């Protein structure tokens, strides 16, 4: 994935300013920075929630600048949000079953003439949903309504919805927020496994430096809407500009 001079203005103020970086396939990249650095706005631009005022976004060699969230998802990119989104009155398994894009049941023609194929696909998705719930260790709650889950469990469920769509790139926005350390360690293990076994690329916005250190191959530091530094966790921690701008170590 390539971000090229991406800029987003709100009322004339640059929330993201000429932001550029590349993320190699099959890696886990962390994005850190103080509040207001433009991290979540950047995710909204990549994920299709916002349209850049300037610059380009590429997935592989294909431009996706200005694409909608659905169009970006068609190219294998999915994201989570700081607050998990679920269908509270639906069961966990049904939340997962409806997640995959381009289902045959969405087509009027299939509904009219190929109901058998729709039922066959539903069986496949139910089996896959059970597998995902087992990975997340939520299978014992498969028939419970999602609205009764804890905040941490809802984040696991949202992550499971992404897994149902066979993602190539996943953007994770502050996954540790509202999650206890036990659930967090479980999610870290799942991310590492999927990254290794399925070569899924992850990009993570996070304030928890222990998580960034454990999970990420590369760390990007943002400040004032731009990239300040990029490197390994060890390189970033030793970077004086980062210490002054983000870690609050100026003068030490």
VENLIN-V468807 format. One record per pair of residues at least 12 apart in sequence whose C-alpha atoms are under 6 Angstrom apart, sorted by the first residue. I is the first residue (numbers start at 1). GAP is how many residues later the second one is. If there is no record, write none. Layout:
I_GAP, I_GAP
This chain:
1_21, 1_22, 1_57, 1_58, 1_59, 2_20, 2_55, 2_56, 3_17, 3_18, 3_54, 4_16, 4_51, 4_52, 5_13, 5_14, 5_15, 5_50, 6_12, 6_13, 6_48, 6_49, 6_50, 7_45, 7_46, 7_47, 8_44, 8_45, 15_23, 15_210, 16_22, 16_209, 17_208, 17_209, 19_207, 25_176, 26_173, 26_174, 26_175, 27_174, 28_174, 28_175, 28_188, 28_189, 29_174, 29_187, 29_188, 29_189, 29_190, 30_173, 30_174, 30_175, 30_186, 30_189, 31_173, 31_174, 31_188, 31_189, 31_190, 32_174, 32_189, 33_188, 33_189, 33_190, 34_212, 37_185, 37_186, 37_187, 37_188, 38_187, 47_22, 48_19, 48_20, 48_21, 51_15, 76_91, 76_92, 77_92, 77_93, 78_92, 79_91, 79_92, 79_93, 80_92, 80_93, 81_92, 82_91, 82_92, 84_71, 88_58, 88_59, 89_56, 90_55, 91_52, 91_53, 91_54, 91_55, 92_50, 92_54, 93_49, 96_33, 96_65, 97_28, 97_29, 99_62, 100_64, 100_65, 104_14, 105_13, 152_26, 152_27, 168_32, 169_31, 169_32, 169_33, 170_32, 171_31, 171_32, 171_33, 172_32, 173_32, 174_31, 174_32, 213_20, 218_13, 218_14, 219_12, 219_13, 219_14
